[in-house]
Amino acid sequence: MNPTTNDVATRSLDQELVITRVFDAPRSLLFKVWTEREHLMHWCAPRNFTIPFAEADFRPGGAWRTCLRSPEGKDYWVQGIYREIVEPERLVFTHAWEDEDGKSGHTTIVTVTFTDRDAKTTLTFHQALFESVEGRDAHRSGWSECLDCLEAYLATVD
């Protein structure tokens, strides 16, 4: 066994986040609430955070930018570029936090796939490559809370 190859494989897994959830909603609705600002404002932040600002040029090559406000009132800015949009199957976009000067930090790639499962939808969320396990795990916590909020929000949408 080559230890170098094994180390690379382990490091790669540590740099990726995958979350799979089944939602009791049709794929077309799930895609819609992931891509329309008026829906995203209601669920796309961790629990008890708000979204006071969000804008997006929803097309491949278009930019998006969002402000997440913590319960303590601290603003966190995140931005990216849409790379691929295949309605209602897949979204691919970059994701980078901004520092206090508005400069983007480390960029990851997010891929969200929507798969029909009878009257439900399987959502697979993939984000990579993280600089650290701690960064990955912080995103796992945040995105898991977002998906919890999404599930609750879907119950209010026709």
Stockholm file with secondary structure:
# STOCKHOLM 1.0

chainA/1-158         MNPTTNDVATRSLDQELVITRVFDAPRSLLFKVWTEREHLMHWCAPRNFTIPFAEADFRPGGAWRTCLRSPEGKDYWVQGIYREIVEPERLVFTHAWEDEDGKSGHTTIVTVTFTDRDAKTTLTFHQALFESVEGRDAHRSGWSECLDCLEAYLATVD
#=GR chainA/1-158 SS CCHHHHHHHHHHHHTEEEEEEEESSCHHHHHHHHHCHHHHHHHSSCTTCEEEEEEECCSTTCEEEEEEECTTSCEEEEEEEEEEEETTTEEEEEEEEECTTSCEEEEEEEEEEEEEETTEEEEEEEEECCSCHHHHHHHHHHHHHHHHHHHHHHTTCC
#=GC SS_cons         CCHHHHHHHHHHHHTEEEEEEEESSCHHHHHHHHHCHHHHHHHSSCTTCEEEEEEECCSTTCEEEEEEECTTSCEEEEEEEEEEEETTTEEEEEEEEECTTSCEEEEEEEEEEEEEETTEEEEEEEEECCSCHHHHHHHHHHHHHHHHHHHHHHTTCC
//
